[in-house]
Protein backbone atom coordinates (compact mmCIF):
# COMPACT_ATOMS: atom_id res chain seq x y z
CA UNK A 1 0.00 0.00 0.00
CA UNK A 2 2.82 2.38 0.88
CA UNK A 3 4.79 1.53 -2.28
CA UNK A 4 1.85 2.42 -4.53
CA UNK A 5 0.74 5.43 -2.42
CA UNK A 6 -2.76 3.96 -2.38
CA UNK A 7 -4.20 6.66 -0.11
CA UNK A 8 -3.43 10.04 1.41
CA UNK A 9 -4.68 11.44 4.75
CA UNK A 10 -7.27 14.17 4.37
CA UNK A 11 -10.05 16.05 6.09
CA UNK A 12 -13.55 14.63 5.99
CA UNK A 13 -15.12 15.56 2.63
CA UNK A 14 -18.37 17.51 2.58
CA UNK A 15 -19.93 16.06 -0.58
CA UNK A 16 -18.70 12.46 -0.41
CA UNK A 17 -19.43 9.67 2.02
CA UNK A 18 -16.29 7.67 2.95
CA UNK A 19 -16.40 3.93 2.29
CA UNK A 20 -15.50 1.18 4.73
CA UNK A 21 -12.99 -1.62 4.14
CA UNK A 22 -12.50 -5.23 5.15
CA UNK A 23 -9.72 -7.82 5.06
CA UNK A 24 -10.11 -10.84 2.78
CA UNK A 25 -7.95 -13.93 3.29
CA UNK A 26 -7.24 -16.47 0.55
CA UNK A 27 -5.11 -19.50 -0.18
CA UNK A 28 -3.25 -19.97 -3.46
CA UNK A 29 -2.54 -23.38 -4.95
CA UNK A 30 -0.46 -24.56 -7.91
CA UNK A 31 -1.43 -26.79 -10.85
CA UNK A 32 -1.24 -29.86 -8.59
CA UNK A 33 -3.55 -28.28 -5.98
CA UNK A 34 -0.63 -27.89 -3.56
CA UNK A 35 -0.85 -24.92 -1.21
CA UNK A 36 1.75 -22.35 -2.24
CA UNK A 37 0.91 -19.26 -0.20
CA UNK A 38 -1.54 -17.48 2.07
CA UNK A 39 -2.75 -14.07 0.94
CA UNK A 40 -4.44 -11.18 2.73
CA UNK A 41 -5.99 -8.32 0.80
CA UNK A 42 -7.56 -5.09 1.97
CA UNK A 43 -10.79 -4.52 0.04
CA UNK A 44 -13.29 -1.70 -0.13
CA UNK A 45 -16.82 -2.78 0.71
CA UNK A 46 -17.97 -1.85 -2.76
CA UNK A 47 -21.62 -2.71 -2.15
CA UNK A 48 -21.86 0.63 -0.32
CA UNK A 49 -20.91 2.59 -3.43
CA UNK A 50 -23.55 4.78 -5.04
CA UNK A 51 -23.97 4.81 -8.80
CA UNK A 52 -23.40 8.21 -10.35
CA UNK A 53 -21.59 9.44 -7.24
CA UNK A 54 -18.87 6.90 -6.48
CA UNK A 55 -18.76 5.31 -9.92
CA UNK A 56 -20.19 5.50 -13.44
CA UNK A 57 -19.20 2.73 -15.85
CA UNK A 58 -18.04 -0.61 -14.46
CA UNK A 59 -18.18 -2.88 -17.53
CA UNK A 60 -14.84 -4.55 -18.27
CA UNK A 61 -14.02 -7.35 -20.74
CA UNK A 62 -12.98 -10.90 -19.91
CA UNK A 63 -10.83 -12.83 -22.35
CA UNK A 64 -12.48 -15.58 -24.38
CA UNK A 65 -11.30 -19.15 -24.06
CA UNK A 66 -11.21 -19.33 -27.86
CA UNK A 67 -8.68 -16.48 -27.87
CA UNK A 68 -6.54 -18.35 -25.36
CA UNK A 69 -6.54 -21.40 -27.61
CA UNK A 70 -5.87 -19.21 -30.66
CA UNK A 71 -2.77 -17.81 -28.97
CA UNK A 72 -1.45 -21.31 -28.34
CA UNK A 73 -2.25 -22.40 -31.90
CA UNK A 74 -0.54 -19.42 -33.54
CA UNK A 75 2.55 -19.77 -31.37
CA UNK A 76 2.74 -23.51 -31.99
CA UNK A 77 2.55 -22.99 -35.78
CA UNK A 78 5.24 -20.32 -35.63
CA UNK A 79 7.37 -22.32 -33.16
CA UNK A 80 7.24 -19.50 -30.60
CA UNK A 81 7.43 -20.26 -26.88
CA UNK A 82 4.38 -19.08 -24.93
CA UNK A 83 5.50 -17.32 -21.77
CA UNK A 84 3.57 -16.07 -18.78
CA UNK A 85 3.83 -13.07 -16.47
CA UNK A 86 1.80 -11.94 -13.49
CA UNK A 87 1.27 -8.28 -12.58
CA UNK A 88 1.82 -7.82 -8.86
CA UNK A 89 -0.93 -5.79 -7.15
CA UNK A 90 -2.48 -5.15 -10.56
CA UNK A 91 -5.42 -2.97 -9.55
CA UNK A 92 -3.16 -0.69 -7.50
CA UNK A 93 -1.48 0.41 -10.75
CA UNK A 94 -4.62 2.27 -11.83
CA UNK A 95 -6.36 5.45 -10.73
CA UNK A 96 -10.10 5.77 -9.98
CA UNK A 97 -11.99 8.21 -12.18
CA UNK A 98 -14.11 9.55 -9.30
CA UNK A 99 -12.95 11.13 -6.00
CA UNK A 100 -13.20 8.35 -3.40
CA UNK A 101 -12.57 8.25 0.34
CA UNK A 102 -12.26 5.51 2.94
CA UNK A 103 -12.32 5.34 6.71
CA UNK A 104 -9.15 4.23 8.46
CA UNK A 105 -8.53 0.54 7.64
CA UNK A 106 -8.46 -1.85 10.56
CA UNK A 107 -4.87 -2.42 11.66
CA UNK A 108 -3.41 0.65 9.93
CA UNK A 109 -1.10 2.37 12.44
CA UNK A 110 0.28 5.36 10.53
CA UNK A 111 -1.25 8.86 10.51
CA UNK A 112 -3.00 8.13 13.79
CA UNK A 113 -4.53 11.61 13.95
CA UNK A 114 -6.41 11.08 10.71
CA UNK A 115 -9.50 8.91 10.28
CA UNK A 116 -10.32 9.67 6.63
CA UNK A 117 -8.14 8.91 3.60
CA UNK A 118 -8.46 9.85 -0.06
CA UNK A 119 -7.90 6.97 -2.49
CA UNK A 120 -5.18 7.60 -5.06
CA UNK A 121 -5.40 4.08 -6.51
CA UNK A 122 -8.15 1.64 -7.46
CA UNK A 123 -8.23 -0.42 -4.29
CA UNK A 124 -9.60 -3.95 -4.51
CA UNK A 125 -13.35 -4.20 -3.96
CA UNK A 126 -14.32 -1.04 -5.82
CA UNK A 127 -16.93 -1.67 -8.49
CA UNK A 128 -14.80 0.07 -11.11
CA UNK A 129 -11.38 -1.34 -10.10
CA UNK A 130 -11.18 -3.91 -12.89
CA UNK A 131 -12.24 -1.38 -15.51
CA UNK A 132 -9.62 1.13 -14.32
CA UNK A 133 -6.91 -1.54 -14.35
CA UNK A 134 -7.80 -2.68 -17.87
CA UNK A 135 -7.55 0.92 -19.11
CA UNK A 136 -4.13 1.39 -17.48
CA UNK A 137 -2.87 -1.88 -18.97
CA UNK A 138 -4.23 -1.06 -22.42
CA UNK A 139 -2.45 2.31 -22.44
CA UNK A 140 0.87 0.61 -21.66
CA UNK A 141 0.43 -2.16 -24.23
CA UNK A 142 -0.35 0.39 -26.94
CA UNK A 143 2.88 2.23 -26.11
CA UNK A 144 4.84 -1.03 -26.31
CA UNK A 145 3.44 -1.81 -29.76
CA UNK A 146 0.48 -4.13 -29.22
CA UNK A 147 -3.08 -3.45 -30.36
CA UNK A 148 -6.32 -5.12 -29.15
CA UNK A 149 -8.17 -7.40 -31.54
CA UNK A 150 -11.57 -6.17 -32.76
CA UNK A 151 -13.30 -9.41 -31.75
CA UNK A 152 -11.72 -9.71 -28.28
CA UNK A 153 -10.32 -6.69 -26.40
CA UNK A 154 -8.31 -9.08 -24.20
CA UNK A 155 -6.36 -10.47 -27.18
CA UNK A 156 -3.55 -8.25 -28.47
CA UNK A 157 -1.56 -8.39 -31.70
CA UNK A 158 1.77 -6.77 -32.55
CA UNK A 159 1.45 -3.67 -34.73
CA UNK A 160 4.73 -4.51 -36.52
CA UNK A 161 4.78 -7.15 -39.27
CA UNK A 162 8.49 -7.73 -38.63
CA UNK A 163 7.94 -8.34 -34.91
CA UNK A 164 5.04 -10.81 -34.58
CA UNK A 165 3.54 -11.34 -31.14
CA UNK A 166 0.20 -12.37 -29.67
CA UNK A 167 -0.89 -11.69 -26.10
CA UNK A 168 -3.85 -12.90 -24.04
CA UNK A 169 -4.98 -11.21 -20.81
CA UNK A 170 -6.82 -12.79 -17.91
CA UNK A 171 -7.17 -10.12 -15.19
CA UNK A 172 -3.52 -9.79 -14.07
CA UNK A 173 -2.10 -12.79 -15.95
CA UNK A 174 -0.42 -12.21 -19.31
CA UNK A 175 0.29 -15.05 -21.73
CA UNK A 176 2.24 -14.14 -24.84
CA UNK A 177 4.43 -15.46 -27.61
CA UNK A 178 6.44 -13.93 -30.43
CA UNK A 179 9.93 -13.30 -31.70
CA UNK A 180 10.61 -10.50 -29.18
CA UNK A 181 9.51 -11.96 -25.84
CA UNK A 182 12.56 -10.68 -23.96
CA UNK A 183 12.13 -7.17 -25.33
CA UNK A 184 8.45 -7.19 -24.37
CA UNK A 185 9.25 -8.32 -20.83
CA UNK A 186 11.85 -5.60 -20.44
CA UNK A 187 9.46 -2.89 -21.66
CA UNK A 188 6.47 -3.88 -19.53
CA UNK A 189 8.67 -4.08 -16.43
CA UNK A 190 9.33 -0.37 -16.90
CA UNK A 191 5.66 0.25 -16.05
CA UNK A 192 4.55 -2.52 -13.69
CA UNK A 193 6.04 -4.73 -11.00
CA UNK A 194 5.97 -8.09 -12.78
CA UNK A 195 6.52 -11.70 -11.76
CA UNK A 196 8.13 -13.59 -14.65
CA UNK A 197 6.74 -17.13 -14.64
CA UNK A 198 8.75 -18.18 -17.68
CA UNK A 199 7.40 -20.84 -20.02
CA UNK A 200 3.61 -21.07 -19.59
CA UNK A 201 2.63 -24.25 -17.75
CA UNK A 202 -0.73 -23.51 -16.11
CA UNK A 203 -3.50 -21.00 -16.83
CA UNK A 204 -7.30 -20.84 -16.48
CA UNK A 205 -7.24 -24.18 -14.65
CA UNK A 206 -5.52 -25.81 -17.64
CA UNK A 207 -2.12 -27.51 -17.72
CA UNK A 208 -0.03 -26.47 -20.69
CA UNK A 209 2.69 -28.71 -22.13
CA UNK A 210 4.82 -27.14 -24.85
CA UNK A 211 6.84 -29.34 -27.16
CA UNK A 212 8.74 -28.62 -30.37
CA UNK A 213 5.88 -29.28 -32.77
CA UNK A 214 2.78 -29.10 -30.58
CA UNK A 215 1.12 -27.73 -27.46
CA UNK A 216 -1.14 -29.99 -25.41
CA UNK A 217 -3.77 -29.01 -22.83
CA UNK A 218 -4.89 -31.08 -19.85
CA UNK A 219 -7.59 -30.61 -17.21
CA UNK A 220 -7.12 -33.80 -15.21
CA UNK A 221 -7.77 -32.08 -11.86
CA UNK A 222 -11.40 -31.60 -12.87
CA UNK A 223 -11.70 -35.38 -13.23
CA UNK A 224 -9.88 -36.70 -10.16
C-alpha positions in Angstrom: 0.0 0.0 0.0 2.8 2.4 0.9 4.8 1.5 -2.3 1.9 2.4 -4.5 0.7 5.4 -2.4 -2.8 4.0 -2.4 -4.2 6.7 -0.1 -3.4 10.0 1.4 -4.7 11.4 4.8 -7.3 14.2 4.4 -10.0 16.1 6.1 -13.5 14.6 6.0 -15.1 15.6 2.6 -18.4 17.5 2.6 -19.9 16.1 -0.6 -18.7 12.5 -0.4 -19.4 9.7 2.0 -16.3 7.7 2.9 -16.4 3.9 2.3 -15.5 1.2 4.7 -13.0 -1.6 4.1 -12.5 -5.2 5.1 -9.7 -7.8 5.1 -10.1 -10.8 2.8 -7.9 -13.9 3.3 -7.2 -16.5 0.6 -5.1 -19.5 -0.2 -3.2 -20.0 -3.5 -2.5 -23.4 -5.0 -0.5 -24.6 -7.9 -1.4 -26.8 -10.9 -1.2 -29.9 -8.6 -3.5 -28.3 -6.0 -0.6 -27.9 -3.6 -0.9 -24.9 -1.2 1.8 -22.3 -2.2 0.9 -19.3 -0.2 -1.5 -17.5 2.1 -2.8 -14.1 0.9 -4.4 -11.2 2.7 -6.0 -8.3 0.8 -7.6 -5.1 2.0 -10.8 -4.5 0.0 -13.3 -1.7 -0.1 -16.8 -2.8 0.7 -18.0 -1.9 -2.8 -21.6 -2.7 -2.2 -21.9 0.6 -0.3 -20.9 2.6 -3.4 -23.5 4.8 -5.0 -24.0 4.8 -8.8 -23.4 8.2 -10.4 -21.6 9.4 -7.2 -18.9 6.9 -6.5 -18.8 5.3 -9.9 -20.2 5.5 -13.4 -19.2 2.7 -15.8 -18.0 -0.6 -14.5 -18.2 -2.9 -17.5 -14.8 -4.6 -18.3 -14.0 -7.4 -20.7 -13.0 -10.9 -19.9 -10.8 -12.8 -22.3 -12.5 -15.6 -24.4 -11.3 -19.1 -24.1 -11.2 -19.3 -27.9 -8.7 -16.5 -27.9 -6.5 -18.4 -25.4 -6.5 -21.4 -27.6 -5.9 -19.2 -30.7 -2.8 -17.8 -29.0 -1.5 -21.3 -28.3 -2.3 -22.4 -31.9 -0.5 -19.4 -33.5 2.6 -19.8 -31.4 2.7 -23.5 -32.0 2.6 -23.0 -35.8 5.2 -20.3 -35.6 7.4 -22.3 -33.2 7.2 -19.5 -30.6 7.4 -20.3 -26.9 4.4 -19.1 -24.9 5.5 -17.3 -21.8 3.6 -16.1 -18.8 3.8 -13.1 -16.5 1.8 -11.9 -13.5 1.3 -8.3 -12.6 1.8 -7.8 -8.9 -0.9 -5.8 -7.1 -2.5 -5.2 -10.6 -5.4 -3.0 -9.5 -3.2 -0.7 -7.5 -1.5 0.4 -10.7 -4.6 2.3 -11.8 -6.4 5.4 -10.7 -10.1 5.8 -10.0 -12.0 8.2 -12.2 -14.1 9.6 -9.3 -13.0 11.1 -6.0 -13.2 8.3 -3.4 -12.6 8.3 0.3 -12.3 5.5 2.9 -12.3 5.3 6.7 -9.1 4.2 8.5 -8.5 0.5 7.6 -8.5 -1.9 10.6 -4.9 -2.4 11.7 -3.4 0.6 9.9 -1.1 2.4 12.4 0.3 5.4 10.5 -1.3 8.9 10.5 -3.0 8.1 13.8 -4.5 11.6 14.0 -6.4 11.1 10.7 -9.5 8.9 10.3 -10.3 9.7 6.6 -8.1 8.9 3.6 -8.5 9.8 -0.1 -7.9 7.0 -2.5 -5.2 7.6 -5.1 -5.4 4.1 -6.5 -8.2 1.6 -7.5 -8.2 -0.4 -4.3 -9.6 -4.0 -4.5 -13.3 -4.2 -4.0 -14.3 -1.0 -5.8 -16.9 -1.7 -8.5 -14.8 0.1 -11.1 -11.4 -1.3 -10.1 -11.2 -3.9 -12.9 -12.2 -1.4 -15.5 -9.6 1.1 -14.3 -6.9 -1.5 -14.4 -7.8 -2.7 -17.9 -7.5 0.9 -19.1 -4.1 1.4 -17.5 -2.9 -1.9 -19.0 -4.2 -1.1 -22.4 -2.5 2.3 -22.4 0.9 0.6 -21.7 0.4 -2.2 -24.2 -0.4 0.4 -26.9 2.9 2.2 -26.1 4.8 -1.0 -26.3 3.4 -1.8 -29.8 0.5 -4.1 -29.2 -3.1 -3.4 -30.4 -6.3 -5.1 -29.2 -8.2 -7.4 -31.5 -11.6 -6.2 -32.8 -13.3 -9.4 -31.8 -11.7 -9.7 -28.3 -10.3 -6.7 -26.4 -8.3 -9.1 -24.2 -6.4 -10.5 -27.2 -3.6 -8.3 -28.5 -1.6 -8.4 -31.7 1.8 -6.8 -32.5 1.5 -3.7 -34.7 4.7 -4.5 -36.5 4.8 -7.1 -39.3 8.5 -7.7 -38.6 7.9 -8.3 -34.9 5.0 -10.8 -34.6 3.5 -11.3 -31.1 0.2 -12.4 -29.7 -0.9 -11.7 -26.1 -3.8 -12.9 -24.0 -5.0 -11.2 -20.8 -6.8 -12.8 -17.9 -7.2 -10.1 -15.2 -3.5 -9.8 -14.1 -2.1 -12.8 -16.0 -0.4 -12.2 -19.3 0.3 -15.1 -21.7 2.2 -14.1 -24.8 4.4 -15.5 -27.6 6.4 -13.9 -30.4 9.9 -13.3 -31.7 10.6 -10.5 -29.2 9.5 -12.0 -25.8 12.6 -10.7 -24.0 12.1 -7.2 -25.3 8.5 -7.2 -24.4 9.3 -8.3 -20.8 11.8 -5.6 -20.4 9.5 -2.9 -21.7 6.5 -3.9 -19.5 8.7 -4.1 -16.4 9.3 -0.4 -16.9 5.7 0.3 -16.1 4.6 -2.5 -13.7 6.0 -4.7 -11.0 6.0 -8.1 -12.8 6.5 -11.7 -11.8 8.1 -13.6 -14.6 6.7 -17.1 -14.6 8.8 -18.2 -17.7 7.4 -20.8 -20.0 3.6 -21.1 -19.6 2.6 -24.2 -17.7 -0.7 -23.5 -16.1 -3.5 -21.0 -16.8 -7.3 -20.8 -16.5 -7.2 -24.2 -14.7 -5.5 -25.8 -17.6 -2.1 -27.5 -17.7 0.0 -26.5 -20.7 2.7 -28.7 -22.1 4.8 -27.1 -24.8 6.8 -29.3 -27.2 8.7 -28.6 -30.4 5.9 -29.3 -32.8 2.8 -29.1 -30.6 1.1 -27.7 -27.5 -1.1 -30.0 -25.4 -3.8 -29.0 -22.8 -4.9 -31.1 -19.9 -7.6 -30.6 -17.2 -7.1 -33.8 -15.2 -7.8 -32.1 -11.9 -11.4 -31.6 -12.9 -11.7 -35.4 -13.2 -9.9 -36.7 -10.2 
